[in-house]
Amino acid sequence: MILNIVGFFLISLDHYSQINVSS
């Protein structure tokens, strides 16, 4: 269960990072 949350968090962070770079 925890792993699922960590994975989701990692994906969210990666997406946020991508947006930051794009900006």
Distance bins in CASP14 RR format, pairs under 12 A and 6 or more apart:
PFRMAT RR
TARGET T0000
AUTHOR 0000-0000-0000
RMODE 2
METHOD distances of the structure
MODEL  1
1 7 0 0 0 0 0 1 0 0 0 0 0
1 8 0 0 0 0 0 1 0 0 0 0 0
2 8 0 0 0 0 0 1 0 0 0 0 0
2 9 0 0 0 0 0 1 0 0 0 0 0
3 9 0 0 0 0 0 1 0 0 0 0 0
3 10 0 0 0 0 0 1 0 0 0 0 0
4 10 0 0 0 0 0 1 0 0 0 0 0
4 11 0 0 0 0 0 1 0 0 0 0 0
5 11 0 0 0 0 0 1 0 0 0 0 0
5 12 0 0 0 0 0 1 0 0 0 0 0
6 12 0 0 0 0 0 1 0 0 0 0 0
6 13 0 0 0 0 0 1 0 0 0 0 0
7 13 0 0 0 0 1 0 0 0 0 0 0
7 14 0 0 0 0 1 0 0 0 0 0 0
7 15 0 0 0 0 0 1 0 0 0 0 0
8 14 0 0 0 0 0 1 0 0 0 0 0
8 15 0 0 0 0 0 1 0 0 0 0 0
9 15 0 0 0 0 0 1 0 0 0 0 0
9 16 0 0 0 0 0 1 0 0 0 0 0
10 16 0 0 0 0 0 1 0 0 0 0 0
10 17 0 0 0 0 0 1 0 0 0 0 0
11 17 0 0 0 0 0 1 0 0 0 0 0
11 18 0 0 0 0 0 1 0 0 0 0 0
12 18 0 0 0 0 0 1 0 0 0 0 0
12 19 0 0 0 0 0 1 0 0 0 0 0
13 19 0 0 0 0 0 1 0 0 0 0 0
13 20 0 0 0 0 0 1 0 0 0 0 0
14 20 0 0 0 0 0 1 0 0 0 0 0
14 21 0 0 0 0 0 1 0 0 0 0 0
15 21 0 0 0 0 0 1 0 0 0 0 0
15 22 0 0 0 0 0 1 0 0 0 0 0
16 22 0 0 0 0 0 1 0 0 0 0 0
16 23 0 0 0 0 0 1 0 0 0 0 0
17 23 0 0 0 0 0 1 0 0 0 0 0
END
